[in-house]
Amino acid sequence: MRRFDILALTNKGKKRALKIGRLLKEIKKRELIQLTQDLIRIPSVRRQGQSEQKVALYLSRLLEGMGLDVVVEAVEPGAPNIIAVLHGESEGPCLMFECHTDVVTEGDPSEWKYGPFEGRLVGNRIYGRGACDTKGNLAAAVMAVQAINQSGIPFKGKILLGILVDEEGMMTGVKHFIRHGWANGIHAAIICEPVDNHLCITQKGALRAELITSGKMSHGAMPLAGLNPIPPMISILEKMRQLEEEEIERLGKDVFLGYPSITPTVLQAPVKGEPQLNVIPNQCRALLDIRTIPGQSHEALKKQLEDIVKEEERSVNASLDSGPLKEIRETLEKGLSRGMSFQSTLNVFEDRPWTRTPREEPIVQSVSKAIRSITGEEPTYGGVLGATDGTFLSAWAGIPIVTIGAGKWMIPHQKDEWVSVEDLDLTAKIYAVSALEFLGGAGSRI
């Protein structure tokens, strides 16, 4: 009986290996290269006068030709989401591959070694804006789904390709996708982003905020006639830096994500109009890029930031109404400062929670098993330092997510962006086998 069980297990393993081998033969490297180049050659920088319409329509025609059920759904004028579904032979779970069509600005094209939208193949690299982030991985996901379809290997449930707009901006595409019910019934999602084919099971959260301090405009030679909003801004930012240090001390270093941060990225005074050396502006503005790690409460953090801002407002206004400053102002400026007050406002205009998916989740197990099957090695686990569309799929829709894809960590958003053909080919294979593992096509537990 014992010998029979071992033989049965061996036969089961052989069948699984044969299915995987059959599937991987359907992934053609030349087709993967061509699709990546085609996508790069359709510029989809999200800027005024240009949109993601052309690349979305190109993909919708391609996916319809592959036999998928395709829906083109406008998020805003010229910016449609593409939802394409491949159905299995029977009822079962739904696995989503999530990709985006937009790319960041190319900057000055003359600084690129090759044209940013040429999609040039040089040796083992494909160059162009979006090659790494993330049109290469989009092409890999499409080729993976095509390979599953062409292999004829039966699987349960369905595969949903969610090709969404505006990931690089306010993520309006994924928000629209969720609000319009497309996330309902999705059991797991693979987020197709450049992470060097590491199996990323966590990602940082983000708060984006605008801070404005308001005083009174005056001559630089007579500062007491006005109220300078810049020193209070500096004081607030310094207290926020101290809060950052306290959070680092409290939480330590996350094994995949590093430290939390509170980073001013824009400082502007005046907020409107032209700055001038001898003019005290009436307002000062800062933009804050705040990154969080597991263990931080966004609500608690927002309250701490708001408390810092309001305390500074109370302190500045108290100084206007008492002590030597009041006397000096009234003497030198003959009462011109009376009635002045300092105001400060903090507007958190975007809240992207951190995510963490346990290793026990079926999607993590499926991708891990796929990597071992293809490479013969254990996966390298990691985390995503920035937010992705997966942020909202996890936080708003409760979908377990993993992030994996070709592309070196530091390549996105730079000139001469590139992706390795070999890495991209491996990504397509990981996507295809992961889907079969999750949906039972490889003979796994589901």
ABEGO torsion letter per residue (X at the ends): XAAAAAAAAAAAAAAAAAAAAAAAAABBAAAAAAAAAAAAABBABBBBGBBAAAAAAAAAAAAAAAGBBBBBBBABBGBBBBBBBBBBABBEBBBBBBBBABBBBAEBAAABABBAAAGBBBEABBBEBGAAOAAAAAAAAAAAAAAAAAAGBBBBEBBBBBBBBGAABAGAAAAAAAAAGAABGBABBBBBBBAGGBBBABBBBBBBBBBBBBBBBBBAABAAABBBAAAAAAAAAAAAAAAAAAAAAAAEBBAAAEBBBBBBABBBOBABEBBBAABBBABBBBBBBBBBBBGBBAAAAAAAAAAAAAAAAAAAAAAAABEAAAAAAAAAAGGAABGBBBBBBBBBABBBBBBBBBAABAAAAAAAAAAAAAAGBBBBBBBBABBBAAAAAAAAAGBBBBBBEBEBAAABGBBGBBBBAAAAAAAAAAAAAAAAAAAGAAGBAX
